[in-house]
């Protein structure tokens, strides 16, 4: 007859095995679900005649765009008043505009006024 400690250890081993089996079952179910989704996307593409964008396409980066301070000055003169609107006019990211203004903005006469809510870029 096994002791109480031996029974506890056996039950703990069974719990570990059952958890492992449960994880494996969930992984199989997930793989099946992904295969089903892929099949449905293919069927939809065939039916509509268009391709569906994969779920990861939203994570693609914009192509790098090289801009000059002169382009930023022209965009500000044309009515772009903050980093986001300047970036939209020039077709680049706000990070690109920000780094260019930080590097060369002072020499080009670009100034900013206001706090976050009323932030405006201007050119002297």
C-alpha positions as CSV (number, residue, x, y, z in Angstrom):
1,X,0.0,0.0,0.0
2,X,1.5,3.3,-1.0
3,X,2.0,6.0,1.6
4,X,0.1,9.3,1.6
5,X,3.3,11.1,0.3
6,X,3.6,8.7,-2.6
7,X,0.0,9.2,-3.5
8,X,0.4,13.0,-3.5
9,X,3.4,12.7,-5.7
10,X,1.6,10.4,-8.1
11,X,-1.4,12.8,-8.3
12,X,1.0,15.8,-8.9
13,X,2.6,13.9,-11.8
14,X,-0.9,13.2,-13.2
15,X,-1.7,16.9,-13.0
16,X,1.5,17.9,-14.8
17,X,0.7,15.3,-17.6
18,X,-2.9,16.5,-17.9
19,X,-1.8,20.1,-18.2
20,X,0.7,19.1,-20.9
21,X,-2.0,17.3,-22.8
22,X,-4.4,20.2,-22.5
23,X,-1.8,22.6,-23.9
24,X,-1.1,20.2,-26.8
25,X,-4.9,20.0,-27.5
26,X,-5.2,23.7,-27.5
27,X,-2.3,24.1,-29.9
28,X,-3.9,21.6,-32.3
29,X,-7.2,23.4,-32.1
30,X,-5.4,26.7,-32.8
31,X,-3.7,25.3,-35.8
32,X,-7.0,23.9,-37.1
33,X,-8.7,27.3,-36.6
34,X,-5.9,29.1,-38.5
35,X,-6.1,26.6,-41.4
36,X,-9.9,27.2,-41.5
37,X,-9.4,31.0,-41.6
38,X,-6.8,30.7,-44.4
39,X,-9.2,28.4,-46.4
40,X,-12.1,30.9,-45.9
41,X,-9.8,33.8,-47.1
42,X,-8.8,31.8,-50.2
43,X,-12.5,31.0,-50.9
44,X,-13.5,34.7,-50.4
45,X,-10.7,35.8,-52.7
46,X,-11.8,33.3,-55.4
47,X,-15.4,34.4,-55.1
48,X,-14.8,38.1,-55.1
49,X,-11.9,38.0,-57.5
50,X,-9.8,40.1,-55.2
51,X,-7.1,39.2,-52.7
52,X,-7.6,39.7,-49.0
53,X,-4.8,41.4,-47.1
54,X,-3.2,39.2,-44.6
55,X,-3.7,40.2,-40.9
56,X,0.0,41.2,-40.7
57,X,-0.2,43.6,-43.6
58,X,-1.2,46.4,-41.2
59,X,2.2,46.2,-39.5
60,X,4.1,47.1,-42.7
61,X,6.2,50.2,-42.6
62,X,6.1,53.2,-44.9
63,X,8.9,53.5,-47.3
64,X,11.6,55.9,-46.2
65,X,11.1,59.4,-47.6
66,X,14.0,61.9,-47.6
67,X,12.8,65.5,-47.0
68,X,14.5,68.8,-46.8
69,X,14.0,71.7,-44.5
70,X,12.9,73.7,-47.5
71,X,10.1,71.3,-48.1
72,X,9.0,71.6,-44.5
73,X,9.1,75.4,-44.7
74,X,6.9,75.3,-47.9
75,X,4.4,73.0,-46.3
76,X,4.1,75.3,-43.3
77,X,3.6,78.3,-45.6
78,X,1.0,76.3,-47.5
79,X,-1.1,75.8,-44.3
80,X,0.4,72.8,-42.5
81,X,0.5,73.9,-38.9
82,X,1.8,70.9,-36.9
83,X,4.1,67.9,-37.4
84,X,1.2,65.6,-38.4
85,X,-0.1,67.8,-41.2
86,X,3.4,68.6,-42.5
87,X,4.1,64.8,-42.6
88,X,0.8,64.2,-44.5
89,X,1.6,66.9,-47.1
90,X,5.1,65.6,-47.6
91,X,4.2,61.9,-47.6
92,X,6.5,60.9,-44.8
93,X,6.3,60.0,-41.1
94,X,6.0,62.5,-38.3
95,X,9.2,61.1,-36.9
96,X,11.0,62.1,-40.0
97,X,9.6,65.7,-39.8
98,X,10.4,65.9,-36.1
99,X,14.0,64.8,-36.6
100,X,14.5,67.2,-39.5
101,X,13.1,70.2,-37.6
102,X,15.2,69.3,-34.5
103,X,18.3,69.1,-36.7
104,X,17.8,72.1,-39.0
105,X,14.7,73.9,-38.0
106,X,16.3,76.7,-36.1
107,X,18.5,77.7,-39.0
108,X,15.5,77.7,-41.3
109,X,13.5,79.9,-39.0
110,X,10.9,77.3,-37.9
111,X,9.4,78.0,-34.5
112,X,6.7,76.4,-32.5
113,X,4.1,78.2,-30.3
114,X,1.6,77.0,-27.8
115,X,1.2,73.9,-25.7
116,X,0.1,70.5,-26.8
117,X,-3.5,71.4,-27.4
118,X,-2.8,74.5,-29.4
119,X,0.6,73.6,-30.9
120,X,1.5,75.4,-34.1
121,X,4.6,75.5,-36.3
122,X,5.5,78.8,-38.0
123,X,8.2,80.2,-40.1
124,X,9.9,83.6,-39.4
